[in-house]
Amino acid sequence: MNLSLFDPPAPAFNRTGLASHLRDLARQNIWIGTSSWKYEGWLDQIYTRERYQTRGRFSHKRFEAESLAEYAETFPIVCGDFSFYQFPTSEFWRRLFATAPPALHFALKVPEEVTAEVFPRHPRYGPRAGMANEGFLNADMFQTMFLEPLFPYRERIASLIFEFGARSTPLREFTRQLRPFLARLPDQFRYAVEVRNRTYLDTAYFDCLGERNIPHVFNAWTKMPPLREQMAIPGAFTGNFTVARVLLREGRAYEQAVETFSPYQEVQDPNPEARDALRSLIRRMREERRSAYIFVNNRFEGNAPQTIEAITAE
């Protein structure tokens, strides 16, 4: 952004004020955070540059290893997208939770080894690209490989999110597959389901989740209806808590958002309709005394902290 000599300077980001406001909301069980946290574009905003210097120079390695602690000085919760790509080891979880202050809560995406019926045709899947996934909705594998290593940290986990990418499977077949899997989930954790098929937002899907008191994740994404439209569907609130993930503006591809917004230093494309929908969700959850977990991604408007600051402004 180019400023002339006569333009007023951009206001400094009020990290202290945002942290105070988010803590107050968390006391009301409205938990708001970001999707992931390792963004150097947030330096001098959420992160203090000097904390990550080694021998007088900024250390990317130190930032990667230590930034979560400073993140928690502002945000009470974070959504861990990293767990979507592998089954983290017990040692990984030990290091992560040792790094994070005890008050910081997590929502974690369940590995796609559980949620992908067919592996996408993408180079990172190697010979498995386009192949059927034998681990799809395998409850035994999910419990052994994911839940058991996480069990010591269960009190710090707000929800585990099953993200199902866009699928060709009809809704009736999807619910037939999903229902017995959800029935086997142990009750030591809380779960939520996110779908990327707008045609799935129907009674059969909501009933399937409601039977187990599992919330549908209201998600702003390129091929999904706007948040307010999702929230207005009868029966869409399927659990005794709510999860929302604000990821992409409708119609904008992920790759386009990365190219447009990186390195995520500021909001570049405000979305007032989605902001209002989130404010409405917060009001509703307060009135109903229901917990809500709301996560904002940099790729939605360009800078997640500024989006959250705008949403929660009095």
C-alpha positions as a printed NumPy array, in Angstrom:
array([[  0.   ,   0.   ,   0.   ],
       [  1.495,   3.346,  -1.086],
       [  0.875,   6.448,   1.028],
       [  1.429,  10.008,  -0.092],
       [  3.22 ,  12.501,   2.11 ],
       [ -0.154,  13.963,   3.053],
       [ -1.918,  10.72 ,   4.01 ],
       [ -2.301,  10.099,   7.754],
       [ -0.196,   7.193,   9.017],
       [ -1.922,   3.85 ,   9.412],
       [ -3.025,   3.31 ,  13.017],
       [ -0.815,   0.992,  15.024],
       [ -2.27 ,  -2.435,  15.683],
       [ -3.689,  -2.5  ,  19.213],
       [ -2.475,  -5.916,  20.316],
       [ -3.06 ,  -5.228,  24.003],
       [ -6.628,  -4.088,  23.402],
       [ -7.41 ,  -7.073,  21.202],
       [ -5.945,  -9.503,  23.736],
       [ -8.083,  -8.006,  26.509],
       [-11.229,  -8.172,  24.386],
       [-10.603, -11.773,  23.33 ],
       [ -9.978, -12.849,  26.93 ],
       [-13.283, -11.263,  27.921],
       [-15.078, -13.142,  25.126],
       [-13.377, -16.403,  26.126],
       [-14.747, -15.985,  29.643],
       [-18.162, -16.013,  27.946],
       [-17.157, -19.168,  26.02 ],
       [-16.691, -17.301,  22.739],
       [-13.242, -18.437,  21.647],
       [-11.7  , -16.633,  18.668],
       [ -8.34 , -17.354,  17.069],
       [ -6.584, -17.909,  13.782],
       [ -5.845, -20.807,  11.475],
       [ -2.201, -21.597,  12.274],
       [  0.211, -19.029,  13.686],
       [  3.637, -19.119,  11.97 ],
       [  3.292, -16.007,   9.824],
       [  6.188, -13.588,   9.659],
       [  3.799, -11.061,   8.131],
       [  2.472, -10.578,  11.675],
       [  5.818,  -9.291,  12.95 ],
       [  5.44 ,  -5.871,  14.606],
       [  1.734,  -6.659,  14.941],
       [  1.238,  -9.9  ,  16.905],
       [  4.918, -10.729,  17.196],
       [  7.803,  -8.721,  18.613],
       [ 10.674,  -8.865,  16.14 ],
       [ 13.368,  -8.601,  18.785],
       [ 12.254, -11.825,  20.502],
       [ 13.422, -13.86 ,  17.515],
       [ 16.854, -12.402,  16.975],
       [ 20.014, -14.47 ,  17.124],
       [ 23.336, -12.658,  16.978],
       [ 21.532,  -9.475,  16.02 ],
       [ 19.628, -11.005,  13.084],
       [ 16.084, -12.307,  12.757],
       [ 16.068, -16.103,  13.041],
       [ 13.413, -17.927,  11.014],
       [ 14.224, -21.121,  12.912],
       [ 13.723, -19.452,  16.28 ],
       [ 10.474, -17.881,  15.088],
       [  9.153, -21.272,  13.958],
       [ 10.051, -22.848,  17.295],
       [  9.003, -20.12 ,  19.729],
       [  6.269, -17.946,  18.212],
       [  3.371, -19.982,  19.619],
       [  4.108, -18.692,  23.12 ],
       [  3.804, -15.078,  21.972],
       [  0.731, -15.901,  19.887],
       [ -0.94 , -17.008,  23.12 ],
       [ -0.35 , -13.568,  24.626],
       [ -3.051, -12.271,  22.267],
       [ -5.238, -15.23 ,  21.29 ],
       [ -6.863, -17.79 ,  23.615],
       [ -7.179, -20.512,  20.954],
       [ -5.648, -21.635,  17.663],
       [ -6.726, -24.018,  14.914],
       [ -3.969, -26.45 ,  13.999],
       [ -4.181, -27.187,  10.283],
       [ -0.851, -29.035,  10.313],
       [ -2.391, -32.241,  11.655],
       [ -4.422, -32.655,   8.463],
       [ -1.326, -33.84 ,   6.599],
       [  0.01 , -36.597,   8.853],
       [ -0.479, -38.501,  12.085],
       [  1.721, -36.511,  14.5  ],
       [  3.817, -38.622,  16.839],
       [  3.575, -38.642,  20.612],
       [  6.896, -36.803,  20.724],
       [  5.539, -34.101,  18.407],
       [  2.544, -33.546,  20.681],
       [  4.764, -33.45 ,  23.74 ],
       [  6.937, -30.709,  22.229],
       [  3.958, -28.718,  20.956],
       [  2.066, -28.671,  24.233],
       [  5.252, -27.964,  26.178],
       [  5.822, -24.902,  23.965],
       [  2.279, -23.621,  24.303],
       [  1.185, -21.906,  27.524],
       [ -1.301, -24.077,  29.456],
       [ -4.136, -21.584,  28.937],
       [ -3.971, -21.838,  25.139],
       [ -6.675, -24.058,  23.663],
       [ -6.533, -25.919,  20.359],
       [ -8.852, -27.093,  17.643],
       [ -7.14 , -29.683,  15.466],
       [ -7.925, -30.957,  12.006],
       [ -8.117, -34.735,  11.805],
       [ -5.628, -36.235,   9.31 ],
       [ -6.881, -36.73 ,   5.786],
       [ -5.788, -40.351,   6.169],
       [ -9.169, -40.65 ,   7.896],
       [-11.321, -38.227,   5.87 ],
       [-10.15 , -38.707,   2.252],
       [-12.103, -41.423,   0.465],
       [ -9.851, -41.023,  -2.572],
       [ -6.47 , -39.306,  -2.434],
       [ -6.421, -36.161,  -4.6  ],
       [ -4.494, -36.195,  -7.854],
       [ -1.662, -34.044,  -6.59 ],
       [  2.102, -34.631,  -6.754],
       [  2.5  , -34.698,  -2.967],
       [  0.498, -37.942,  -2.804],
       [  2.985, -39.746,  -5.039],
       [  1.791, -43.163,  -6.204],
       [ -1.336, -42.882,  -4.037],
       [ -2.697, -39.938,  -6.046],
       [ -6.133, -40.844,  -7.372],
       [ -6.21 , -44.105,  -5.402],
       [ -8.89 , -45.234,  -2.946],
       [ -7.911, -44.721,   0.696],
       [ -8.172, -47.898,   2.749],
       [ -8.114, -45.85 ,   5.947],
       [-11.213, -43.804,   5.055],
       [-13.421, -43.528,   8.164],
       [-11.479, -46.311,   9.872],
       [-12.448, -45.788,  13.512],
       [ -9.831, -48.171,  14.885],
       [ -7.008, -46.45 ,  13.02 ],
       [ -8.282, -43.028,  14.063],
       [ -8.312, -43.971,  17.723],
       [ -4.938, -45.734,  17.703],
       [ -2.992, -43.328,  15.506],
       [ -4.531, -40.002,  16.482],
       [ -6.558, -40.073,  19.678],
       [ -4.299, -42.181,  21.867],
       [ -1.217, -39.943,  21.438],
       [ -3.456, -36.891,  22.085],
       [ -5.171, -38.28 ,  25.142],
       [ -2.839, -36.667,  27.749],
       [ -3.733, -33.225,  26.337],
       [ -7.486, -33.698,  25.888],
       [ -8.411, -30.945,  28.373],
       [ -6.7  , -28.382,  26.135],
       [ -8.459, -29.465,  22.936],
       [-11.694, -27.627,  22.148],
       [-12.627, -29.753,  19.15 ],
       [-11.297, -32.167,  16.563],
       [-12.461, -31.231,  13.068],
       [-13.202, -33.776,  10.343],
       [-12.776, -31.9  ,   7.068],
       [-14.272, -33.634,   4.034],
       [-13.188, -32.061,   0.76 ],
       [-15.468, -31.673,  -2.237],
       [-16.783, -35.129,  -3.132],
       [-18.732, -36.846,  -5.906],
       [-20.466, -39.181,  -3.427],
       [-24.227, -38.512,  -3.138],
       [-25.409, -37.202,   0.219],
       [-27.299, -40.402,   1.07 ],
       [-24.149, -42.489,   0.566],
       [-22.033, -40.038,   2.549],
       [-24.333, -40.154,   5.578],
       [-24.481, -43.952,   5.297],
       [-20.68 , -44.012,   5.57 ],
       [-20.428, -41.319,   8.241],
       [-23.109, -42.425,  10.706],
       [-21.467, -45.638,  12.026],
       [-18.084, -43.908,  12.224],
       [-19.45 , -41.085,  14.376],
       [-21.212, -43.622,  16.597],
       [-17.854, -45.182,  17.5  ],
       [-16.11 , -41.97 ,  18.529],
       [-15.058, -41.96 ,  22.2  ],
       [-16.636, -39.218,  24.281],
       [-13.363, -37.995,  25.824],
       [-13.045, -35.539,  22.934],
       [-15.423, -33.179,  21.148],
       [-15.807, -33.331,  17.389],
       [-17.08 , -31.213,  14.502],
       [-17.645, -31.958,  10.802],
       [-16.815, -29.666,   7.888],
       [-17.997, -30.402,   4.35 ],
       [-17.152, -28.662,   1.086],
       [-20.245, -29.771,  -0.896],
       [-22.966, -27.147,  -0.743],
       [-25.507, -29.81 ,  -1.753],
       [-24.764, -31.649,   1.502],
       [-26.302, -28.83 ,   3.541],
       [-29.595, -30.652,   3.819],
       [-31.742, -32.42 ,   6.402],
       [-30.064, -35.832,   6.044],
       [-26.625, -34.385,   6.797],
       [-27.765, -32.22 ,   9.702],
       [-29.767, -35.089,  11.203],
       [-26.729, -37.376,  10.976],
       [-24.652, -34.903,  12.992],
       [-27.444, -33.986,  15.38 ],
       [-27.884, -37.611,  16.432],
       [-24.4  , -37.446,  17.973],
       [-24.557, -33.787,  19.096],
       [-21.735, -32.977,  16.667],
       [-21.718, -29.474,  15.141],
       [-21.544, -28.644,  11.474],
       [-18.601, -26.318,  10.871],
       [-19.858, -23.115,   9.298],
       [-17.136, -22.473,   6.736],
       [-16.483, -19.587,   4.398],
       [-14.887, -21.256,   1.385],
       [-14.733, -20.775,  -2.358],
       [-17.551, -23.197,  -3.28 ],
       [-19.714, -22.956,  -0.172],
       [-22.66 , -20.609,   0.475],
       [-21.914, -17.466,   2.494],
       [-21.847, -17.888,   6.261],
       [-25.144, -16.111,   6.866],
       [-26.864, -18.335,   4.317],
       [-25.489, -21.472,   5.995],
       [-26.552, -20.243,   9.414],
       [-30.105, -19.611,   8.179],
       [-30.658, -23.214,   7.022],
       [-33.161, -24.949,   9.354],
       [-31.417, -27.469,  11.571],
       [-27.901, -26.234,  10.747],
       [-26.946, -25.828,  14.434],
       [-26.471, -29.505,  15.211],
       [-24.429, -29.483,  18.429],
       [-24.414, -27.878,  21.85 ],
       [-21.405, -25.838,  20.721],
       [-20.565, -24.191,  17.41 ],
       [-17.49 , -24.033,  15.177],
       [-16.906, -21.549,  12.35 ],
       [-13.892, -21.357,  10.044],
       [-13.452, -18.314,   7.838],
       [-11.155, -19.51 ,   5.056],
       [-11.823, -18.   ,   1.617],
       [-14.201, -15.541,   0.006],
       [-16.84 , -17.335,  -2.07 ],
       [-15.567, -17.766,  -5.647],
       [-11.868, -17.15 ,  -4.832],
       [ -9.497, -20.075,  -5.334],
       [ -6.933, -20.921,  -2.666],
       [ -3.996, -20.338,  -5.02 ],
       [ -5.371, -16.93 ,  -5.987],
       [ -5.691, -15.923,  -2.34 ],
       [ -2.108, -16.973,  -1.609],
       [ -0.78 , -15.   ,  -4.568],
       [ -2.881, -11.934,  -3.73 ],
       [ -2.398, -11.734,   0.023],
       [  1.064, -13.118,   0.853],
       [  2.892, -12.312,   3.121],
       [ -0.357, -11.475,   4.96 ],
       [  0.682,  -8.149,   6.467],
       [ -2.657,  -6.345,   6.154],
       [ -6.292,  -6.708,   5.156],
       [ -6.572,  -6.115,   1.418],
       [-10.143,  -7.178,   0.615],
       [-12.593,  -6.536,   3.48 ],
       [-15.738,  -8.66 ,   3.484],
       [-18.357,  -6.742,   5.498],
       [-21.093,  -9.328,   4.881],
       [-19.053, -12.138,   6.433],
       [-17.948,  -9.905,   9.3  ],
       [-21.576,  -9.093,  10.079],
       [-22.482, -12.798,   9.919],
       [-19.795, -13.579,  12.489],
       [-20.969, -10.78 ,  14.764],
       [-24.485, -12.219,  14.496],
       [-23.154, -15.665,  15.378],
       [-21.346, -14.275,  18.425],
       [-24.508, -12.511,  19.617],
       [-26.567, -15.672,  19.168],
       [-24.107, -17.855,  21.041],
       [-23.976, -15.357,  23.9  ],
       [-27.762, -15.238,  24.126],
       [-28.055, -19.036,  24.015],
       [-25.097, -19.477,  26.387],
       [-23.554, -21.858,  23.919],
       [-19.795, -22.172,  23.346],
       [-18.441, -20.994,  20.006],
       [-15.031, -21.532,  18.415],
       [-14.293, -19.146,  15.554],
       [-11.155, -19.269,  13.42 ],
       [-10.04 , -16.775,  10.787],
       [ -7.555, -17.53 ,   8.013],
       [ -5.168, -14.996,   6.452],
       [ -6.452, -15.996,   3.032],
       [ -9.922, -14.656,   3.758],
       [ -9.134, -10.916,   3.717],
       [ -5.338, -10.793,   3.804],
       [ -4.549, -10.574,   7.516],
       [ -6.388, -12.648,  10.125],
       [ -5.538, -10.522,  13.209],
       [ -6.917,  -7.365,  11.589],
       [-10.059,  -9.238,  10.497],
       [-10.6  , -10.456,  14.052],
       [ -9.968,  -6.966,  15.408],
       [-12.67 ,  -5.629,  13.069],
       [-15.176,  -8.377,  13.915],
       [-14.823,  -7.893,  17.657],
       [-14.68 ,  -4.09 ,  17.679],
       [-17.313,  -2.571,  19.954]])
